[in-house]
Amino acid sequence: MAVFSLHTQLAADTSLIGRLSGCQLLLMNDARYPWLILVPEQDGLRELHELNDKAFHAVTLAIKSLSTSLQTLTAAPKMNVAALGNLVPQLHIHIIARRHDDAAWPGPVWGVGAAEPYSDDERLVLLATLREQLDLDAA
Amino acid sequence: MAVFSLHTQLAADTSLIGRLSGCQLLLMNDARYPWLILVPEQDGLRELHELNDKAFHAVTLAIKSLSTSLQTLTAAPKMNVAALGNLVPQLHIHIIARRHDDAAWPGPVWGVGAAEPYSDDERLVLLATLREQLDLDAA
């Protein structure tokens, strides 16, 4: 079995929150939006439909759970869920809480302006909150 | 049970291909991209995670099947799958075949330029092909 390694761009742009359903759950380091990224830990995947039926079921249930929880946590009026991968080919699913006054509303977030990184303190507090509130595998 | 009605913007922008898994399957009338839209026929839904577990399973399996089939039919190097709904609140899922030379590549398609409608002949031929090739409910 091939060893999974996270794409260098995803590794550079995110922090690991934890694991669930055979995936790494990442926090995008962009304070403009509460933005999770779910990455199935299988090398070579590019498309959501390439997951076998069992993994697809697990990953989509994780998406449902995370989208529900992130909307509750943030009280966001809208969630955006997407698997694009035009620039970073490794399969990854975006789960983003949107607000009517955020930097890209009502457009999509990708390619809009520059990321605004969290401060170290903000990021550590947010990661701790997410690890506590989201339904992750035990560390 | 409330009567489902398709959002007027979706009705204006698309043609009905057929039905599967409790959804309407629509063709976006934009010849720049092979672009399907799946709309669960339940009034009042805004988020993917609002589907109950049974409907969520059916809808996500339909997404998997349609994404696989559309990529095969179009030989597209990349698929984009997304539930956004920032402008049109009725829950709808985009399944889009992307090419490296399409009008928005490598960005997302939403909000880029103006749709280029199919001619009536093109549209009828494409709808017939999709009805034949996709795994839809019997009409």
Boltz contact constraints between the chains, C-beta under 6 A:
constraints:
  - contact:
      token1: [A, 47]
      token2: [B, 79]
      max_distance: 6.0
  - contact:
      token1: [A, 48]
      token2: [B, 81]
      max_distance: 6.0
  - contact:
      token1: [A, 49]
      token2: [B, 64]
      max_distance: 6.0
  - contact:
      token1: [A, 49]
      token2: [B, 67]
      max_distance: 6.0
  - contact:
      token1: [A, 49]
      token2: [B, 68]
      max_distance: 6.0
  - contact:
      token1: [A, 56]
      token2: [B, 64]
      max_distance: 6.0
  - contact:
      token1: [A, 60]
      token2: [B, 60]
      max_distance: 6.0
  - contact:
      token1: [A, 64]
      token2: [B, 49]
      max_distance: 6.0
  - contact:
      token1: [A, 64]
      token2: [B, 56]
      max_distance: 6.0
  - contact:
      token1: [A, 67]
      token2: [B, 49]
      max_distance: 6.0
  - contact:
      token1: [A, 68]
      token2: [B, 49]
      max_distance: 6.0
  - contact:
      token1: [A, 78]
      token2: [B, 86]
      max_distance: 6.0
  - contact:
      token1: [A, 79]
      token2: [B, 47]
      max_distance: 6.0
  - contact:
      token1: [A, 80]
      token2: [B, 84]
      max_distance: 6.0
  - contact:
      token1: [A, 81]
      token2: [B, 48]
      max_distance: 6.0
  - contact:
      token1: [A, 81]
      token2: [B, 83]
      max_distance: 6.0
  - contact:
      token1: [A, 82]
      token2: [B, 82]
      max_distance: 6.0
  - contact:
      token1: [A, 83]
      token2: [B, 81]
      max_distance: 6.0
  - contact:
      token1: [A, 84]
      token2: [B, 80]
      max_distance: 6.0
  - contact:
      token1: [A, 86]
      token2: [B, 78]
      max_distance: 6.0
  - contact:
      token1: [A, 86]
      token2: [B, 106]
      max_distance: 6.0
  - contact:
      token1: [A, 87]
      token2: [B, 106]
      max_distance: 6.0
  - contact:
      token1: [A, 106]
      token2: [B, 86]
      max_distance: 6.0
  - contact:
      token1: [A, 106]
      token2: [B, 87]
      max_distance: 6.0
  - contact:
      token1: [A, 107]
      token2: [B, 111]
      max_distance: 6.0
  - contact:
      token1: [A, 108]
      token2: [B, 108]
      max_distance: 6.0
  - contact:
      token1: [A, 108]
      token2: [B, 110]
      max_distance: 6.0
  - contact:
      token1: [A, 110]
      token2: [B, 108]
      max_distance: 6.0
  - contact:
      token1: [A, 111]
      token2: [B, 107]
      max_distance: 6.0
